[in-house]
Amino acid sequence: MNLKNKTVIITGGKRVGRAVALALADKGCNIVLTYNSSKEIIEKTIKEIEKKDVKALAMKTDVTNSDDVKKLMKTVYEKFGSVDVLINMASFFPKIRFEDLTEEDFDKNISVDLKGAYLCSLEAAKYFKKNKISKIINFSDWAIDRPYSSYLPYMIAKGGVVTLTKNLAKELAPNVFVNAIAPGQVLLPENIDAKQESHLR
């Protein structure tokens, strides 16, 4: 896929997403970054991207809300003329001890990490129909096979992302390629203790 002038939507972009956005901008992609509460960080990245002579846009979007997601895709299409690549990276991963877990903790992780990817993929697919080739890239986590303790709802959600990816690949074939990436230790979760970090390295 020739990336020049393709429009890429990245949900979440203040950590690994920022690096992905800058790398794709170097390839000539127009970049859209979504945020919920990280406006200042995302807008700073957008300014860096614009210096690379490509188009860029930051949009406040609650990926767990279908109306917000519909507005995102519609705005991007109207501004850039296409939606070519969707990268689902929005994530929520608080450290919570097993004995302190609540129903709300499960719901929050499933909503952001799994439902968000689901909603964005469904809506993006409507615009993909205008393209010969499109792509969805979902971010899972290598730790679904070597889980961190105290991150149970997050691990469940990221495991679901893998299943979502496999099913989307079948539903959207042959013109939409769907893959998942399970990054290794790029940035460890915040507040991880020394014992756990030693085990993971």
C-alpha positions as CSV (number, residue, x, y, z in Angstrom):
1,M,0.0,0.0,0.0
2,N,1.5,3.3,-1.1
3,L,1.1,5.6,2.0
4,K,1.7,8.9,0.3
5,N,-1.4,11.2,0.9
6,K,-3.3,8.4,2.7
7,T,-5.4,9.4,5.7
8,V,-4.6,7.6,8.9
9,I,-6.7,7.8,12.0
10,I,-5.0,6.9,15.3
11,T,-7.1,6.6,18.4
12,G,-4.9,7.7,21.3
13,G,-1.5,9.1,20.7
14,K,0.3,10.4,23.7
15,R,2.7,7.4,24.2
16,V,3.4,4.8,21.5
17,G,0.8,6.4,19.3
18,R,2.8,9.6,19.1
19,A,5.8,7.7,17.7
20,V,3.6,5.8,15.2
21,A,2.0,9.1,14.1
22,L,5.4,10.8,13.5
23,A,6.7,7.8,11.6
24,L,3.7,7.6,9.3
25,A,3.9,11.4,8.7
26,D,7.4,10.8,7.5
27,K,6.0,8.5,4.9
28,G,3.7,11.2,3.6
29,C,0.5,10.2,5.5
30,N,-2.1,12.7,6.6
31,I,-2.6,12.1,10.4
32,V,-5.7,12.3,12.6
33,L,-5.1,11.9,16.3
34,T,-8.0,11.5,18.8
35,Y,-7.9,12.3,22.5
36,N,-10.2,12.3,25.4
37,S,-8.3,14.1,28.2
38,S,-4.8,14.7,26.7
39,K,-5.5,17.7,24.5
40,E,-2.3,19.5,25.2
41,I,-0.1,16.5,24.4
42,I,-1.9,15.6,21.3
43,E,-2.0,19.2,19.9
44,K,1.8,19.4,20.5
45,T,2.3,16.3,18.4
46,I,0.0,17.7,15.7
47,K,2.2,20.7,15.4
48,E,5.2,18.5,14.9
49,I,3.4,16.5,12.2
50,E,2.4,19.6,10.3
51,K,6.1,20.6,10.0
52,K,6.5,17.5,7.9
53,D,4.4,19.0,5.1
54,V,1.4,16.8,5.6
55,K,-2.1,17.5,6.9
56,A,-3.0,16.8,10.5
57,L,-6.0,17.1,12.8
58,A,-6.6,16.5,16.5
59,M,-10.2,15.5,17.5
60,K,-11.6,15.1,20.9
61,T,-13.4,11.8,20.7
62,D,-14.9,9.4,23.2
63,V,-14.3,6.1,21.4
64,T,-16.8,4.3,23.6
65,N,-19.6,6.6,22.3
66,S,-21.0,5.7,18.9
67,D,-22.2,9.3,18.1
68,D,-18.6,10.6,18.8
69,V,-17.1,7.9,16.6
70,K,-19.6,8.7,13.7
71,K,-18.7,12.4,14.0
72,L,-15.0,11.6,13.9
73,M,-15.2,9.5,10.7
74,K,-17.6,12.0,9.0
75,T,-15.3,15.0,9.9
76,V,-12.2,13.2,8.7
77,Y,-13.8,12.2,5.4
78,E,-15.1,15.7,4.7
79,K,-11.7,17.3,5.6
80,F,-9.3,14.9,3.9
81,G,-11.5,13.2,1.2
82,S,-10.8,9.7,2.4
83,V,-10.4,7.3,5.4
84,D,-7.7,4.8,4.4
85,V,-6.2,3.4,7.6
86,L,-7.5,3.0,11.1
87,I,-5.1,2.3,14.0
88,N,-7.0,1.4,17.2
89,M,-4.6,2.4,20.1
90,A,-6.9,4.1,22.7
91,S,-6.3,2.3,26.0
92,F,-6.9,2.4,29.7
93,F,-4.8,0.4,32.1
94,P,-4.8,1.4,35.7
95,K,-3.1,-0.9,38.2
96,I,-5.7,-2.4,40.5
97,R,-5.1,-5.2,43.0
98,F,-7.2,-8.3,42.4
99,E,-8.9,-8.0,45.7
100,D,-9.9,-4.4,44.9
101,L,-11.5,-5.1,41.5
102,T,-15.0,-3.9,40.9
103,E,-17.6,-4.3,38.2
104,E,-16.9,-0.8,37.1
105,D,-13.2,-1.6,36.5
106,F,-14.2,-4.3,34.1
107,D,-16.7,-2.2,32.3
108,K,-14.2,0.7,31.8
109,N,-11.5,-1.5,30.3
110,I,-13.8,-3.3,28.0
111,S,-15.4,0.0,26.9
112,V,-12.1,1.8,26.1
113,D,-9.8,-1.0,24.9
114,L,-12.3,-3.4,23.2
115,K,-15.6,-1.6,22.5
116,G,-13.7,1.5,21.3
117,A,-11.9,-0.6,18.7
118,Y,-15.1,-2.3,17.7
119,L,-17.1,0.9,17.2
120,C,-14.3,2.7,15.3
121,S,-13.8,-0.3,13.0
122,L,-17.5,-0.6,12.2
123,E,-17.8,3.1,11.4
124,A,-14.5,3.2,9.4
125,A,-15.6,0.3,7.3
126,K,-18.5,2.4,5.9
127,Y,-15.9,4.8,4.4
128,F,-13.5,2.0,3.4
129,K,-16.1,0.9,0.8
130,K,-14.9,3.9,-1.3
131,N,-11.4,2.5,-1.4
132,K,-9.7,-0.3,-3.3
133,I,-7.5,-1.2,-0.3
134,S,-7.8,-0.1,3.3
135,K,-6.3,-1.2,6.6
136,I,-7.2,-1.7,10.2
137,I,-4.4,-2.2,12.7
138,N,-5.4,-3.0,16.3
139,F,-3.0,-2.8,19.2
140,S,-3.1,-5.7,21.6
141,D,-0.4,-6.4,24.1
142,W,2.3,-9.1,24.3
143,A,1.4,-9.5,28.0
144,I,-1.9,-11.3,27.1
145,D,0.3,-14.4,27.0
146,R,2.5,-13.3,30.0
147,P,0.1,-11.2,32.0
148,Y,1.1,-8.6,34.5
149,S,-0.5,-9.0,37.9
150,S,-3.0,-6.3,39.0
151,Y,-4.1,-5.6,35.4
152,L,-6.8,-8.2,35.0
153,P,-9.5,-6.2,33.2
154,Y,-7.0,-4.7,30.8
155,M,-5.6,-8.2,29.9
156,I,-9.1,-9.5,29.2
157,A,-9.8,-6.5,27.0
158,K,-6.6,-6.9,25.0
159,G,-7.2,-10.6,24.6
160,G,-10.6,-9.6,23.1
161,V,-8.9,-7.3,20.7
162,V,-7.1,-10.3,19.1
163,T,-10.4,-12.1,18.6
164,L,-12.0,-8.9,17.2
165,T,-9.1,-8.7,14.8
166,K,-9.5,-12.3,13.5
167,N,-13.2,-11.8,13.0
168,L,-12.9,-8.4,11.3
169,A,-10.3,-9.9,8.9
170,K,-12.9,-12.4,7.7
171,E,-15.9,-9.9,7.7
172,L,-14.0,-7.2,5.7
173,A,-11.9,-9.3,3.3
174,P,-10.7,-9.0,0.6
175,N,-10.4,-5.2,0.3
176,V,-9.7,-4.4,4.0
177,F,-6.6,-5.9,5.6
178,V,-7.0,-6.3,9.4
179,N,-4.0,-7.1,11.7
180,A,-3.1,-6.8,15.3
181,I,0.2,-5.8,16.8
182,A,1.2,-7.0,20.3
183,P,4.1,-4.7,21.3
184,G,6.7,-5.9,23.6
185,Q,8.2,-3.7,26.3
186,V,8.1,-0.3,24.8
187,L,6.8,1.5,27.9
188,L,5.9,-0.5,30.9
189,P,2.7,0.3,32.8
190,E,3.0,3.1,35.3
191,N,3.7,2.1,38.9
192,I,4.9,-1.4,38.1
193,D,7.0,-2.6,40.9
194,A,10.7,-3.6,40.7
195,K,9.9,-7.3,41.2
196,Q,7.5,-7.4,38.3
197,E,9.8,-5.4,36.1
198,S,12.6,-7.8,36.7
199,H,10.3,-10.7,35.8
200,L,9.3,-9.1,32.5
201,R,12.7,-8.2,31.3
